[in-house]
Amino acid sequence: MSGDELSRREFLDRTVIAGAGLAATGGLGSVAKKRLVMVGTGGRGTSMWGTDVAKTYSDYVEFVGLCDSNRKRVEVAKQIIGVNCPTYTDFDRMIRETRPDTVIVTTRDSAHDEYIVRALELGCDVITEKPMTTDEVKCQKVIDAEKKYGRPIIVGFNARYSAIAEKTREYLASGVLGPITSVDFHWYLDTQHGADYFRRWHAYRRNSGSLWVHKATHHFDLINWAMDAEPVEVNAFGDLRRYGKSNKFRGVNCRTCPHKADCKFHWDITKNPTAMKLYVGCESEDGYLRDACLFREDIDIWDTMTANVRYNNGAIMSYSLNAFMPYEGYSMSFNGINGRLDIRAYDRQPWPVTSNAEFRLSLNFGRSELVEVRVSEGGHMGADPKLKDMIFKPGVPDPLRQRAGSRAGAMSLLTGVAAVRSIERGTPIRIADLVKF
């Protein structure tokens, strides 16, 4: 057994097994109702981790505090979530006064490490949105803090929980393909969803680490988990072809833009009451524009990306992410010694289909079979409710090891960070050179 493998297993003993202990005692520690606080009360926090958690899991948890750097937004978020708890702009004060068991971190990605580390220092467990953080230096801080303070971190990788992901892991775990040799994985963001990342804070690497980290973290974790493997080396390329300075015209934001009639990407935020309350009504505090122009010249993330990734199980992956496609979804294929598994999954389809995903298993010198999979109700193709059940409900089993700790959080985000560094330096990047476990 290699030194790297020993390191990984020792790490898992401290994190994944700790996570299993959480599951056995109700996801967050014991049968008593757990005290939750949230830091970061934007759209993701108020919806995914706010309103639904407060309503659906009130028998198991209660919100005792909300925190955001924008004092107006945190008050609006309190109303949207429907809770009666104090609000704060000072994180340490919130922890001191509310004495929570668990902190939910849903700030901008670049601040995740700050609040994860501080929550651990103050004796709290942590649930964090993906990505766990945005670069290798911050990742190292999180890894070191978890080891130092002995508190568990759960990373919200909901992509693992869809019926499509579960079926994928089932096929791979069966061994029917034999050893996996390569993966073809291509993700398509449409002109609605893809464009939206370039309106928001995500459009700057300093905030999101780029879509390599913010968005592709989902995808890299899905591959890591499905294959039960970890990345070793990444070589990547990226361009900004459709958004940012590539366009002929631009404005400040959609509401005030003089090019509304000519811009196919124009978005009227005034037709979204929640966004108006949560963002437009709070602009006076920090100047943040939720409907900022897609074509701002200082946008520095990529909208066209490809990477090759090598894994510790010997497999190699060809990956791409494009953010202005005519439809939304992905194609993913696993090539093995004995055959190939093709998966096609579409969120918003441009053509009639009978299922949300199609699996085709084709064996060398053997059969080829088609299986259709329909997803359940709920966000992210039915994954969000399963993820939250696993975290918040007592005694939920985890036979597929879907609960993700900091090791999974690190390996997924570091794949994206390695891609960014590869583009910047023009050379392949080894994961082992980025952090030390």
C-alpha positions, 0 to 999 in steps of 0.5 A: 500500500502506498503512502498516499493511500495510507494518508487517504485512509487515515483521513477517512477514519477521521472524517467519513467515519465521523460523518457516519456517526452523524447519520446514526444519531440523526445527521447532526449529533443526537436525538435532540432538536438541533440549533442551526444558524446560517451565514449568507442569506442570498438566493441559495441560502434562503431557498435550499437551506432556509425555507425548506429546512425550516418547514420540512425538518422543524421536528429535528432542527430550529433556526436560532440565528441568521447572518449576512454582511448586508443588514437589509438582506438578512431581514428580508431573508428572515421573512422569506424563510419564515422564522422568528430568530435574531439576525446579525451582521457580526458572525462571532456575535451570532455564535456567542449569543445563539450557541448553535450546534451547527453552522450552515455556510452559504456565503459567496464561495470565496468566504466559505473557508473563513466561516468554516474555520471560524465555526470549527474554532468556536465549537460548531459542526459545519454544513457548507454549500459546494464548493467547500472553498475556492483555491488551494490555500483556503482548502489547506486551511479548512483541512488543517482546521478540521483536523485541529478542532475535531469537528465534522464538515458536511459538504452539500454535494446534491448531485450525488443524490439524484436517481440518475447518479444512484443508477450510475454508481449501481452500474459501476459498482456491479463490475459489469464493465470491468476496470474503467479505462476512460470517461467522456463527460460533457455538461451543457448550460443553456442560455438561461442558466449559463448566462445567469452566472455571468450576471452575478458575483460568480463572474469574477474568479476572486469570488467563485474560483470560476465555473471550474470550481463553482459549477464543475465541482458538482461534476468532478465530485460525481465522477469521484464518487461514482468511480470511488476514485480520486484525481491525480493530474489535470490538464485544461484549456479555457476561453471566454467566447460569448460573454464579457468583452466579446460582445459589441454592446454593454450596459451597467445592468439589465434594468437601465440598459439602453440595448434592451430591445437588441439583447437576446439575453435581457432579463427583467428582474422586476418580474421576479418578486423574490429577487426584487426583495432580496437584491434590488431592495438591498442594493443601497447597502453594498451596491450589488447588482443581481441583474448586472450586464453579462458583457462587463469588460472585467469578467474574468471567468471562462464560458468554454472549458475542456480538461483531461483528468487522470485518476488513481484507479488508472482511468482518464477523463475528457471533460467539457463545460459550455455555458451558452448552449441551446439546451441544458443537461449532460452526456456521460460515458464510462468506457471499461475493459468489457464495454461501455455505459452511455448516459444522457440526462437533460434538465430542460429538453428541446425535444419530447422524451419519455424519461429524464435520462437514458442509460445504454449498457453495451458489452463487447461481444454481447448485449446492448440494453436501454434503461430509462430513468425518471427522477423524483420531485424536487430540486436538481432532478430530485436530489435536494430532498434526499440530501436534506433527509440524509443530513437532518432526519434521524437514522437515515442509512447511507448504503451508497456513501453519499454523505460527503465530508471534507475529503470529498470537498477537497478532491472535487474543488482541487480538480477545478483549481488544478484546471485553473492553474493549468490554464494560467501556467500552460502545463498539467497540474498534479493534485498532490502539489496543491495541498497536503493531507 
